[in-house]
Amino acid sequence: MPAEQTRGDPFEALGDPMRREILRLLSAGEKPVHEIAVALPVSRPAVSRHLRLLKDAGLVSERSEGTRRIYHLQTGGVRAVQEYLAGIWGDAAARFRMLAENTGRDEDEATFR
């Protein structure tokens, strides 16, 4: 996870479609809150709440630019989620491959005789 302490669960944060859309928007590059809010069908305060949850989960970070807050993806948090999912899918793929390899054609042919 990133150097800053996270309080939220990234998977809980990803459970909301609006927060996933915010992450999709930020995947194109950093954006101020106003620009994110314009692209979404919710109020600016709602966007700010979503961003706070994403920040608490370690998925986004912010920086100040004058009076504006600019948000961007937090690489460490996103990478941790990717690694977790890759581990799960990697294990599932290995189990599927083992099952497929252990299901021999001789058994299949015997059932058709």
N, C-alpha and C positions, 0 to 999 in steps of 0.2 A: 504494500500500500504506500501512498505518498508520505512524505516526511511529516506533513501536518496531521494531527490526530483526527480520525474520523469517528463520528458517533452513530451514524446511520448504517443501515444494511443496504448495500448496493442493489441486491436483488429485490428488496422491497421498493426501492426507488424506481427500479426498472419496471415494476408491475403496473405503473400508470401509463396509459398511452400518450398523454400530454407530455410527460417527462421524457418518454422515448422520442417524441417528435422534437423536443428541445435538443436532445443529444444529436439527433439527425441534423438539425440546423447548425449546431456548433461543429459538426464534423466537417463542414465546409470552411470553417475558420472562425476566429473569435468574433463576438458580436456584443453590442451594448444591449441592455435590457429592453430599451425602446424598440430596437430592430427585431428582437425576438418576439416581443408582444404584438407587433404589427403583423407578423406572419402567423399568428395563432388566433383561434376564435374565443379567447378568454381575456379577461381584464389584465391590465398591467400588474395590479397587486397579486392576482392569482399566479402570474408568471414569476413574480418575485418569490412567492411561497414555494413554487416548484423548484426554482433555482436554489433556494436555501436547502431544500431536502436533498437535491443532487449534490450540493456542496458538502453537506453533512455526511453523505455517503461516499465522499471522495471521488466523485465522477466528474465534477467541474471545479474550476478555480476562478477567482475574480481578481482583477486589478483595478485600481483607481486611475482615472484619466480626467483630471479636473473634478467636476461634480458627477461624472458618469462612471458607472461600473461596467467594465468590459469582462465578459465571461468567455472561457475557453475550456475545452476538454482537459481533464486532469489525466495525463498519460498513465501514471502509475495506477490509478483506480480503474481505468478502462482496461489496462493490461491485466490486472489481477482478475477481473471478470472473465476476460478472454481465456486466460490460463486455466481458470477453474472449469469453464465450459469445455475447453479442449481436452482436459483431463477426463471429464465425464464422458464426452463423446468418443475419446480415444479408447477408453475402457469398453464402452459399448460396442465399438467397431471391432475390437479384438475378440470379444465374446461372440459376436456374430460370425466372424471369420472362423473361429474355432468350431462353432456349431456347424457351419457350412462344410468345413473340411472333415468333420466327423460323421456327416451324413453321407454314407457311401452309396454309390450306384448299385452295388450288389443288393443292398437292403431295398432300394426302390424297385429293382427288377424282380425281387422275390415277392413283393406285394402284388405285382401284376400277373404272376403266374397262376 
